[in-house]
Amino acid sequence: MMKNNWKKVKLGDLCHFQYGKSLPSQKRIAGEYPVYGSGGITGFHNDFFIKAPGIIIGRKGSIGTVYFSDKNFCPIDTVYYIEENKNIYDLKFLYYLLSNSGLDKLNSDAAVPGLNRNTAHQQKFLIPERIGDQKKIAEILSGYDDLIENNNRRIKILEEMAQAIYKQWFVDFKFPGYEKVKMVDSSAGEAGGELGLIPEGWEAKMIKDFIDIKSGFPFSSLSYGDNGEYGLVTIKNVQDAEFVTDCTTRILNVPENMPEHCFLNEGDILLSLTGNIGRVCLVYGGTFLLNQRVAKLFPRKVEYGSFIYMLFRDNEFKNQLEMLSNGVAQQNLSPIEMSNIKIAFPNEKYMKIFHAEISPMLSNILLLKNKNLNLRQTRDLLLPKLMNGEIDL
């Protein structure tokens, strides 16, 4: 039975999907306006096509993806866009409606995924007749998104602070008291090296001198199960400084011969070994097992942990990993070759001071990421119930 003050409408009678415009990367001029493709923001331009606010929907590639822009923006030719029309709908409500619409399942092209506009316009939805009720629903859901965005800003600030301190101390060698420390030839260390001048008391050490690198396990599909207790972490879960908690595969039966290190704990450092090699992130948000092609980094001492994570986040070090990678079709990073990279390794005094300063920042980042995970889960549970009218406003 339809709820009072709700009506069923065709999407095309409610709004109109408009085509984006071509804007190749070589024609973009760096600026403040986001450029949207079907995968989200792909860059920025010095001018905009559409005045904010607006909704962007993936048309080619990642079809049915939905984004909301509160900044003037450029939708390119792989997306549709919707402009505001306050007399017909609340735009933020429409954004949440489309996010829960199943547009991603309307692929009309077997070769290249595509969302047909006429097909999308024919979809029917139940919506509140009163725009005021639409606004109430949007405000409830936006409250969660606002908290998530606020946490993301705090995470970004903490990451930038940690990276700035790492660079200042271990790249520029301007650590506390550096003025009183002489610079000496790096070849004097145990491992030797050609790192140029490094602070006295530091050493040219190989990665294997302070990190154990252990790869994941080659799980068989016989271990898989939809209701498995453990999510299987693959290279897709390891993004640059971001651990993706959603796992497409779950493990029902843990193999008896699986090494103990493949059980993951919060704060574990993961490294991608194939594809986009050298991506590093910290684990959080659930119970997981480690698949092959991903490695876990084990600090030889607890106080090395913060330094190791920030080392692998450093762009100069990532460039060294890129140079080591091989493979014509797909890049591969050898843990053995990586273990022989030499770096300027600080003495224990500075390592402990750095860990004491950075470790609370990383812990706070994980705390905020866990909060965001809970907020998203709660929002996603509410979303269909609000959109179906199951919850009274």
C-alpha positions in Angstrom: 0.0 0.0 0.0 1.3 3.4 -1.0 2.0 5.8 2.0 0.0 9.0 2.2 1.6 11.9 0.5 3.9 9.7 -1.6 3.5 9.2 -5.3 5.0 6.9 -8.0 6.8 8.7 -10.8 8.9 7.9 -13.9 12.4 9.3 -13.5 12.1 11.1 -16.8 9.0 12.9 -15.6 10.9 14.1 -12.5 14.2 15.1 -14.0 16.2 15.1 -17.2 19.6 13.5 -17.7 21.8 15.8 -19.8 24.9 14.8 -21.7 28.3 16.0 -20.5 30.8 17.6 -22.8 34.2 16.6 -24.2 37.1 18.0 -22.3 40.3 16.0 -23.0 43.1 16.2 -20.4 45.4 18.1 -22.8 42.8 20.9 -23.1 42.4 21.4 -19.4 44.0 24.3 -17.7 44.7 23.9 -14.0 42.1 25.7 -11.9 39.5 25.3 -9.2 36.6 23.6 -10.9 36.3 19.8 -10.6 36.1 17.7 -13.8 33.8 14.7 -13.4 34.0 11.4 -15.2 32.1 8.2 -14.4 34.8 7.4 -11.8 34.4 10.7 -10.0 36.7 13.7 -10.1 39.4 13.2 -12.8 41.1 16.6 -12.6 40.4 20.3 -12.4 39.9 23.1 -15.0 40.0 26.9 -14.9 36.4 27.2 -16.2 33.2 25.4 -15.6 30.4 24.0 -17.7 27.6 23.8 -15.1 26.7 26.0 -12.2 26.4 24.2 -8.8 24.8 22.4 -7.3 24.4 19.5 -9.6 24.3 15.7 -9.8 26.6 13.6 -12.0 25.7 10.1 -13.2 28.2 7.6 -14.8 27.2 7.0 -18.5 30.1 5.0 -19.8 32.6 2.7 -18.0 31.5 2.9 -14.3 27.8 3.2 -15.1 25.2 4.4 -12.6 27.8 6.0 -10.3 26.3 9.1 -8.7 28.1 12.2 -7.4 26.9 15.5 -5.9 28.8 18.7 -6.6 28.3 21.8 -4.5 31.0 23.5 -6.6 30.6 24.7 -10.2 31.8 21.7 -12.3 32.7 20.2 -15.7 30.8 17.0 -16.5 32.7 15.2 -19.4 31.2 13.1 -22.1 31.2 9.8 -20.1 28.6 11.1 -17.8 25.1 12.6 -17.5 24.3 15.5 -15.3 21.2 17.0 -13.6 20.7 20.6 -12.6 18.8 22.0 -9.7 15.0 22.6 -10.1 13.6 23.7 -6.8 10.0 23.7 -8.1 10.0 20.0 -8.9 12.4 18.3 -6.5 14.9 18.8 -3.8 18.3 18.1 -5.5 19.9 16.5 -2.5 17.0 14.2 -2.1 17.2 13.3 -5.8 20.9 12.5 -5.3 20.1 10.0 -2.5 17.2 8.6 -4.6 19.6 7.9 -7.5 22.2 6.5 -5.2 19.7 3.8 -4.2 18.1 3.4 -7.6 20.1 0.4 -9.1 21.2 2.4 -12.2 24.5 0.5 -12.1 22.6 -2.6 -13.1 21.1 -1.1 -16.3 24.1 -1.9 -18.6 23.0 -1.6 -22.2 26.2 -2.5 -24.0 28.0 -5.8 -23.7 31.4 -4.5 -25.0 31.7 -1.3 -23.1 29.4 -0.8 -20.2 26.9 2.0 -21.0 23.7 3.5 -19.4 21.0 4.3 -21.9 19.3 7.6 -21.0 15.8 6.4 -22.2 16.1 3.3 -20.2 17.0 5.3 -17.1 14.2 7.8 -17.7 11.7 4.8 -17.7 12.6 3.7 -14.2 9.8 4.3 -11.6 10.3 5.4 -8.1 8.2 6.2 -5.0 8.8 9.7 -3.7 7.2 12.2 -1.3 4.8 14.6 -3.0 5.9 17.5 -0.8 9.3 18.9 -1.5 9.5 19.7 2.2 9.4 16.0 3.0 12.1 15.4 0.4 14.2 18.0 2.2 13.7 16.3 5.6 14.9 12.9 4.2 17.9 14.6 2.5 18.8 16.5 5.8 18.8 13.2 7.8 21.2 11.5 5.3 23.3 14.7 4.8 23.9 14.8 8.5 25.9 11.5 8.2 27.7 12.7 5.1 28.6 16.0 6.8 30.2 14.1 9.7 32.1 11.9 7.3 33.4 14.9 5.3 34.4 16.6 8.5 36.4 13.5 9.6 38.0 13.3 6.2 39.2 16.8 6.5 40.7 16.0 9.9 42.3 12.8 8.4 43.8 14.9 5.6 45.3 17.4 8.0 46.9 14.7 10.2 48.3 12.9 7.1 49.8 16.2 5.8 51.3 17.0 9.2 52.9 13.5 9.5 54.3 13.7 5.9 55.7 17.2 6.5 57.5 16.1 9.7 58.9 13.0 8.0 60.2 15.0 5.1 61.7 17.7 7.4 63.5 15.1 9.5 64.5 12.3 7.2 64.6 13.9 3.7 65.9 17.4 4.5 67.7 16.2 7.6 66.3 19.1 9.7 65.4 17.0 12.8 65.5 18.4 16.3 69.0 19.5 17.1 70.3 19.0 13.6 72.4 22.1 13.8 74.7 20.3 16.2 75.1 17.1 14.2 77.8 16.8 11.5 77.1 15.4 8.1 79.4 12.4 7.2 80.0 10.1 4.3 77.2 7.4 4.1 79.7 4.7 3.0 81.0 4.5 6.6 77.9 2.5 7.7 77.8 -1.3 8.1 75.9 -1.7 4.8 78.0 0.8 3.0 76.2 3.0 0.5 76.2 5.7 -2.0 73.7 8.0 -0.3 76.0 11.0 -0.1 76.3 12.8 3.2 74.1 11.7 6.1 73.9 12.8 9.7 76.6 11.4 12.0 75.3 8.4 14.0 72.9 7.4 11.2 73.6 4.5 8.9 73.2 3.4 5.3 70.9 0.4 5.9 69.1 -2.0 3.7 65.3 -2.4 4.0 65.8 -6.0 5.1 67.9 -4.7 8.1 64.8 -3.3 9.8 61.8 -4.7 8.0 60.5 -8.3 7.4 58.4 -8.5 4.2 55.9 -11.4 4.1 53.6 -12.1 1.2 50.0 -13.3 1.4 48.6 -16.8 0.9 47.3 -18.2 -2.5 43.8 -19.1 -1.3 41.8 -21.7 -3.2 38.2 -21.0 -4.2 37.3 -24.0 -2.1 37.9 -21.7 0.9 35.4 -19.1 -0.3 32.0 -18.6 1.2 29.4 -15.8 1.0 29.0 -15.8 4.8 32.7 -16.3 5.6 34.0 -14.7 8.8 37.0 -13.2 7.1 37.2 -10.7 4.2 39.9 -11.6 1.7 42.3 -8.7 1.1 43.6 -8.4 -2.4 45.5 -5.7 -4.3 42.2 -4.0 -4.9 41.9 -3.3 -1.2 45.2 -1.6 -1.0 45.0 2.0 -2.3 47.4 4.8 -1.7 47.1 5.5 2.1 43.5 4.0 2.0 42.5 0.5 3.0 39.2 -0.6 1.3 37.3 -2.5 3.9 34.7 -3.9 1.4 35.9 -7.4 0.2 34.4 -9.1 -2.9 35.5 -12.5 -1.5 35.0 -13.9 2.0 36.8 -16.9 3.5 34.6 -19.6 5.1 37.3 -22.2 5.8 40.8 -21.0 6.8 43.4 -23.4 5.2 45.4 -25.3 7.8 48.7 -24.5 6.0 48.0 -20.7 5.9 50.9 -18.8 7.7 49.9 -17.0 10.9 50.9 -13.7 9.5 48.0 -13.8 7.0 45.6 -13.0 9.8 45.4 -9.2 9.7 45.2 -6.8 12.7 44.3 -3.2 13.0 47.3 -1.0 12.2 49.1 -3.6 10.0 51.1 -2.1 7.2 50.2 -3.5 3.7 52.0 -3.1 0.4 50.8 -3.9 -3.1 53.2 -6.0 -5.1 51.5 -6.1 -8.5 49.5 -3.7 -10.7 49.9 -0.2 -9.1 52.9 -1.4 -7.1 54.1 0.4 -4.0 50.7 1.4 -2.6 50.7 1.3 1.2 47.9 1.5 3.7 47.0 0.7 7.3 44.4 -2.1 8.1 41.3 -1.2 10.0 37.6 -2.0 10.2 37.1 -5.8 10.4 38.5 -9.3 10.3 40.6 -10.0 7.3 43.0 -12.5 5.7 45.9 -11.6 3.4 45.9 -12.8 -0.2 48.9 -13.3 -2.5 50.3 -10.3 -4.4 50.0 -8.2 -1.2 52.7 -8.1 1.4 52.6 -7.2 5.1 55.5 -5.2 6.5 56.8 -6.2 9.9 59.0 -3.6 11.7 61.9 -5.3 13.5 61.1 -3.1 16.5 57.8 -1.5 17.5 59.2 2.0 17.4 60.2 1.6 13.7 56.5 1.3 12.7 55.8 5.0 12.2 59.0 5.6 10.3 58.4 2.6 8.0 54.9 3.6 7.1 55.9 7.2 6.3 59.0 5.9 4.4 56.7 3.9 2.0 54.4 7.0 1.7 57.3 9.2 0.6 57.3 10.0 -3.1 61.0 9.6 -3.6 61.0 6.2 -2.1 58.0 5.2 -4.2 59.9 6.2 -7.3 62.7 3.8 -6.3 60.1 1.0 -6.0 58.7 1.9 -9.5 62.2 1.6 -10.9 62.6 -1.9 -9.4 59.3 -3.1 -10.8 59.2 -5.3 -13.9 56.7 -7.1 -16.1 55.5 -6.1 -19.5 51.7 -6.6 -19.0 51.7 -5.9 -15.3 54.2 -4.4 -12.9 55.6 -6.7 -10.3 57.6 -5.7 -7.2 60.0 -8.3 -5.9 60.2 -8.3 -2.1 63.8 -9.7 -2.4 65.0 -6.8 -4.6 63.1 -4.3 -2.5 64.8 -5.6 0.6 68.2 -4.5 -0.8 67.3 -0.8 -1.2 69.5 1.3 1.0 68.3 4.4 2.9 69.7 6.8 5.5 68.5 5.1 8.7 68.3 7.3 11.8 69.8 6.4 15.1 67.6 4.9 17.9 67.2 8.2 19.6 65.5 10.0 16.7 63.5 6.9 15.8 61.9 6.8 19.2 61.2 10.5 19.2 59.6 10.3 15.8 57.5 7.3 16.7 56.3 9.1 19.9 55.2 12.1 17.8 53.7 10.3 14.7 52.2 7.2 16.3 49.3 9.1 18.0 48.6 10.8 14.6 48.3 7.5 12.9 46.2 6.1 15.7 43.9 9.1 15.4 43.6 8.6 11.6 42.5 5.0 12.2 40.0 6.0 14.8 38.5 8.6 12.4 38.4 6.0 9.6 36.6 3.5 11.9 34.1 6.3 12.8 33.5 7.0 9.1 33.0 3.3 8.4 30.3 3.1 11.1 28.7 6.3 9.8 28.5 5.0 6.2 27.1 1.7 7.4 24.4 3.4 9.4 23.6 5.8 6.5 23.4 3.0 4.1 21.0 1.1 6.3 18.8 4.1 6.6 18.9 5.1 2.9 16.6 2.4 1.5 14.2 2.6 4.4 13.9 6.4 4.0 13.5 6.1 0.3 10.8 3.5 0.6 8.9 5.4 3.1 9.4 2.8 5.8 10.5 5.4 8.4 8.1 8.2 9.5 9.5 11.6 9.2 
